[in-house]
Amino acid sequence: MNKPIPKGEPVATGAAEFFARSRARLRFDVPPGLYDPNIIPASGDPGTDRMLEIVAREQPVRPAAVLIAVVDHPEPTILLTQRSANLNDHAGQIAFPGGKIDATDTSPLDAALREAEEEVGLSRDFVDPIGYLDLYGTGFGFRILPTVARVRPGFHLTINQSEVDDAFEVPLSFLMNPANHQVHSREFRGMERSYYAMPFAERYIWGATAGMLRVLYERIYSS
């Protein structure tokens, strides 16, 4: 079932404006809900919020970090991956580079950078971290903290085929246009929960990835 497209106006998505807005709005404060099961990340959707409450009681919190890598082209893009079909979690789905926060990671930022290097070979030398986006909870018990970063063009990727099937870039202008933010819904234990989807060419961007992209739009461009 599809719901009406959320309200919102197209925004100017030039690189300079995006990075200036991001630096003004984002910080590196780690939210306590990343590790505390008693703090439920708010999604704004009652069905999803209820689902996250149920999951928090049934499963241990699984802290994770991802990198929202905004490539500083004249027309900026966001780097995304297609996860391997052989993975246990989110197999074959479109995702940001990232994964579980390890005990050896010094911070969620460090985890996001490490995972980006391990999954697609994105060197830290090209990455200028800007700040954390809002904490995002999933039905699998993950608490995801995204790091928004400026990525200098010229990097060379090396795909880790055991984790990722492909890496590709999508124009920021497409992802930050609310006309491309579809709202779908599914049933979870008798409750309806909503989620975003942003189909792009043959790529179906949905679920947590699309949800975090919507949060990025609201955080950076909403007044």
Secondary structure, DSSP 8 states (H G I E B T S, - for coil): -EE-----------HHHHHHHHHHH-B----GGGT-TTS----S-HHHHHHHHHHHHHS--EEEEEEEEEE-SSS-EEEEEEE-TT-SSSTT-EE-SEEE--TT-SSHHHHHHHHHHHHH---GGGEEEEEE---EE-TTSEEEEEEEEEE-S-------TTTEEEEEEEEHHHHT-GGG-EEEEEEETTEEEEEEE--BTTB--BHHHHHHHHHHHHHHH--
